[in-house]
Amino acid sequence: MTYEEFLKSKVAAVKSYGVEIEATHINPILKPHQAAIVRWMVEGGRRDG
């Protein structure tokens, strides 16, 4: 087993329970990094891992 294969075997797959959200549904008052966080949280939902 190569080191790269070893590393790939350690990666945990995380199931996503969220829903997709369009950028137009995110409040426009948010700054870009805040909107990115909101999108990440909504699309991820409850993440296992």
Buried (B, 14 or more C-beta within 10 A) or exposed (E): EEEEEEEEEEEEEEEEEBEEBEEEEBEEEEEEEEBEEBBEEBEBEEEEE
